[in-house]
Amino acid sequence: MDYFLTEEQVMIRDISRQISEEKIIPVRAELDEKEEFPWDIMKVVAESDLLGLFIPEEYGGLGKGTLEMSIAIEELSRACLGVSTTYAANALGTYPLLLFGTDEQKKKYLPDIVSGKRLVAFALTEANAGSDAGGVQTTAKREGNEYVLNGTKQWITNGGEAEIYTVVAVTDKSKGARGASTFVVEKGTEGFSFGKKENKMGIRSSATRELIFENCRIPGENIIGREGMGFIVAMRTLDYSRTGVGAQGVGVAQGAFEAAVSFAKERKQFGQPISSFQAIQHMLADMATQIEAARSLVYSVARFIDSGVKNITKESAMAKLFATDVAMKVTVDALQVMGGSGYMREYPVEKMMRDAKILQIYEGTNQIQRNVIAQALIKEAAKKK
Ligand SMILES: Cc1cc2nc3c(=O)[nH]c(=O)nc-3n(C[C@H](O)[C@H](O)[C@H](O)COP(=O)(O)OP(=O)(O)OC[C@H]3O[C@@H](n4cnc5c(N)ncnc54)[C@H](O)[C@@H]3O)c2cc1C
């Protein structure tokens, strides 16, 4: 389907696709097997200006929007979700600075993010704070002109590899959800170290690590926004990044679909290609329809966000929910089309199926997305009364 992309958007798609074809596809199985962080690929991504896609021109970026980010993420995900998770989590970690940072903070950090000199991570989750982000226990105590951080963050993407961390911590326990704040913490700060690196089912080239803060002192100016705004910063950040998770879903589904189609044309049983069987044809038709529906929703929501509307919570949750459920279904069905071959590591689809599962979990599980959408619908209905 033609989405009437501009020349520039087509160029972004083509550059991302070229990186995928030339740099990612040849090594994705090895990166997965060895759980190796894709540094070489990230360097190429940076050289192609893709790290600064969504960052304003005054800070060295290209000043593009959510649609351009979605296009780039989709193309990288078509090749490897481990790599695209590294890329998308870099944006996730940057949004707090972009949306709530001071001009000084932006000048200090954004140019290095654009050039790829410093990667970013976003740290909200803890052992007792998953879906219930209000359960954050990491504290940031004000002492003179500094904050002192104590606590442990869990399952942080780009953990250990990133140089810049946007971290949510409690500054005033008595205020509940209004008592959290967000901070920038740089790698190498005394009292900040890394714990366990996770051994995962999928997206194995993406680093997932524990962050440990033990009397970690940071300057007072490292707060993002004001004290007490931590959850507003985190939720607004997720509003922006969730469309990108939807785009990851579209990309991995597209990759699995293409592998299934090419297999179905080649594989012969009962003296004919399996693509001649109606059972296979119907699966392929359903997969293609679901992918197109997911892409349409992701692009529409991206355009909606780029129009400048303020309240995007429901729409970005819808894009994430729908496209990532499609990704799971399509990757499972693509493997089924390929039979036993699909189950083997010689083909990319078993990895795509393992990788796709995370999309229904991170940045808020799909149950939580349904809660978010339902809450928005109920609020809208109440306003209409
Ligand atoms: C590979 C990976 C990378 C990650 N990267 C990051 C990162 O970079 N930064 C970061 O901060 N976090 C990160 N996370 C954390 C991720 O966002 C959380 O895992 C996710 O939000 C879910 O939390 P949980 O795993 O603790 O599940 P839980 O909250 O324990 O949920 C368990 C189950 O209960 C359901 N459930 C919980 N509450 C409700 C409810 N109210 N209604 C209905 N169902 C409910 C959930 O949907 C789920 O099915 C990452 C996680 C993984 C696995």
The ligand as an SDF file (V2000), in Angstrom:
LIG
                    3D

 53 58  0  0  0  0  0  0  0  0999 V2000
   14.2170   -7.5000   27.8750 C   0  0  0  0  0  0  0  0  0  0  0  0
   13.6230   -6.4230   28.7240 C   0  0  0  0  0  0  0  0  0  0  0  0
   14.0550   -5.1100   28.5490 C   0  0  0  0  0  0  0  0  0  0  0  0
   13.5300   -4.0880   29.3610 C   0  0  0  0  0  0  0  0  0  0  0  0
   14.0120   -2.8100   29.2390 N   0  0  0  0  0  0  0  0  0  0  0  0
   13.6330   -1.8720   30.1260 C   0  0  0  0  0  0  0  0  0  0  0  0
   14.2440   -0.5770   30.1450 C   0  0  0  0  0  0  0  0  0  0  0  0
   15.0810   -0.2460   29.3040 O   0  0  0  0  0  0  0  0  0  0  0  0
   13.8800    0.3020   31.1260 N   0  0  0  0  0  0  0  0  0  0  0  0
   12.9480    0.0070   32.0700 C   0  0  0  0  0  0  0  0  0  0  0  0
   12.6730    0.8400   32.9370 O   0  0  0  0  0  0  0  0  0  0  0  0
   12.3360   -1.2090   32.0660 N   0  0  0  0  0  0  0  0  0  0  0  0
   12.6650   -2.1550   31.1350 C   0  0  0  0  0  0  0  0  0  0  0  0
   12.0590   -3.3980   31.1500 N   0  0  0  0  0  0  0  0  0  0  0  0
   11.0130   -3.6810   32.1050 C   0  0  0  0  0  0  0  0  0  0  0  0
    9.6240   -3.8260   31.4730 C   0  0  0  0  0  0  0  0  0  0  0  0
    9.1170   -2.5820   31.1030 O   0  0  0  0  0  0  0  0  0  0  0  0
    8.7380   -4.5810   32.4820 C   0  0  0  0  0  0  0  0  0  0  0  0
    9.1780   -5.9280   32.4600 O   0  0  0  0  0  0  0  0  0  0  0  0
    7.2750   -4.4850   32.1700 C   0  0  0  0  0  0  0  0  0  0  0  0
    6.8050   -3.1860   32.3890 O   0  0  0  0  0  0  0  0  0  0  0  0
    6.4230   -5.4470   33.0020 C   0  0  0  0  0  0  0  0  0  0  0  0
    6.7860   -5.4910   34.3310 O   0  0  0  0  0  0  0  0  0  0  0  0
    7.0980   -6.9080   35.0440 P   0  0  0  0  0  0  0  0  0  0  0  0
    7.9570   -7.6790   34.1310 O   0  0  0  0  0  0  0  0  0  0  0  0
    7.5600   -6.6610   36.4080 O   0  0  0  0  0  0  0  0  0  0  0  0
    5.7060   -7.6650   35.0650 O   0  0  0  0  0  0  0  0  0  0  0  0
    4.5960   -7.5930   36.2230 P   0  0  0  0  0  0  0  0  0  0  0  0
    4.2080   -6.1820   36.4550 O   0  0  0  0  0  0  0  0  0  0  0  0
    5.0260   -8.4070   37.3800 O   0  0  0  0  0  0  0  0  0  0  0  0
    3.3670   -8.3140   35.5100 O   0  0  0  0  0  0  0  0  0  0  0  0
    3.2020   -9.7370   35.4580 C   0  0  0  0  0  0  0  0  0  0  0  0
    1.9040  -10.0160   34.7360 C   0  0  0  0  0  0  0  0  0  0  0  0
    0.7940   -9.3980   35.4250 O   0  0  0  0  0  0  0  0  0  0  0  0
    0.0820   -8.5400   34.5390 C   0  0  0  0  0  0  0  0  0  0  0  0
   -0.3990   -7.3740   35.2760 N   0  0  0  0  0  0  0  0  0  0  0  0
    0.2770   -6.6320   36.1990 C   0  0  0  0  0  0  0  0  0  0  0  0
   -0.4900   -5.6230   36.6550 N   0  0  0  0  0  0  0  0  0  0  0  0
   -1.6630   -5.7080   35.9740 C   0  0  0  0  0  0  0  0  0  0  0  0
   -2.8780   -4.9550   35.9770 C   0  0  0  0  0  0  0  0  0  0  0  0
   -3.0370   -3.8750   36.7450 N   0  0  0  0  0  0  0  0  0  0  0  0
   -3.8960   -5.3350   35.1430 N   0  0  0  0  0  0  0  0  0  0  0  0
   -3.7300   -6.4140   34.3450 C   0  0  0  0  0  0  0  0  0  0  0  0
   -2.6190   -7.1750   34.2980 N   0  0  0  0  0  0  0  0  0  0  0  0
   -1.6130   -6.8320   35.1030 C   0  0  0  0  0  0  0  0  0  0  0  0
    1.1040   -8.1470   33.4710 C   0  0  0  0  0  0  0  0  0  0  0  0
    0.4730   -7.7340   32.2730 O   0  0  0  0  0  0  0  0  0  0  0  0
    1.8830   -9.4440   33.3190 C   0  0  0  0  0  0  0  0  0  0  0  0
    1.2030  -10.3120   32.4630 O   0  0  0  0  0  0  0  0  0  0  0  0
   12.5360   -4.4050   30.3230 C   0  0  0  0  0  0  0  0  0  0  0  0
   12.0950   -5.7290   30.4570 C   0  0  0  0  0  0  0  0  0  0  0  0
   12.6320   -6.7220   29.6860 C   0  0  0  0  0  0  0  0  0  0  0  0
   12.1430   -8.1280   29.8890 C   0  0  0  0  0  0  0  0  0  0  0  0
  1  2  1  0
  2  3  1  0
  2 52  2  0
  3  4  2  0
  4  5  1  0
  4 50  1  0
  5  6  2  0
  6  7  1  0
  6 13  1  0
  7  8  2  0
  7  9  1  0
  9 10  1  0
 10 11  2  0
 10 12  1  0
 12 13  2  0
 13 14  1  0
 14 15  1  0
 14 50  1  0
 15 16  1  0
 16 17  1  0
 16 18  1  0
 18 19  1  0
 18 20  1  0
 20 21  1  0
 20 22  1  0
 22 23  1  0
 23 24  1  0
 24 25  2  0
 24 26  1  0
 24 27  1  0
 27 28  1  0
 28 29  2  0
 28 30  1  0
 28 31  1  0
 31 32  1  0
 32 33  1  0
 33 34  1  0
 33 48  1  0
 34 35  1  0
 35 36  1  0
 35 46  1  0
 36 37  1  0
 36 45  1  0
 37 38  2  0
 38 39  1  0
 39 40  1  0
 39 45  2  0
 40 41  1  0
 40 42  2  0
 42 43  1  0
 43 44  2  0
 44 45  1  0
 46 47  1  0
 46 48  1  0
 48 49  1  0
 50 51  2  0
 51 52  1  0
 52 53  1  0
M  END
$$$$
